Amino acid sequence: MTINKPLQEIIKKRNLTLRDLYFKINEEIGLARLSDIRIARVVPNAKEIEILSKYIDLTEQEIEDLEDMKIDKILQEHIDKINNLLSLVPKDLKAGQEVIRKCPNCGAKLRIAKASVNGHLWITCEKEGVLICQ
């Protein structure tokens, strides 16, 4: 999954450079911040979306796409956490076995186990509780 980059699409669609956009919005958003929003490094806040909408006549869909960047970022963070946890699971872990690792999220004890009944994977942190149950 990749984070949506709606500002980049808007700039391309309107045939603007980042510098053009910066001056078009009367320099109300810093050039570095605008660049970060464009490449989806940061999420625009409500005021920034309002500024962009005011000066470049964003459609309702474009506004919604900019607002959805926050949801995309949260989803990406969760996917990254899940992938980090799954990378700790030994490939040769068999049903009924468990291993103890260090939790990458908080540093506490992490128990990785495969149920003997059905082989489902359980990853449990002693501080955060169940993180993955299949």
Protein Blocks (a to p, Z undefined) as FASTA:
>chain_A
ZZddfklmmmmmnopafklmmmmnoomacfklmmmmmnomaccdfklmmmmmmmnopafk
lmmmmmmmmmmmmmmmmmmmmmmmmmmpcfklcehiacddddfknopacdddddfklopa
cdddfklopfbdZZ
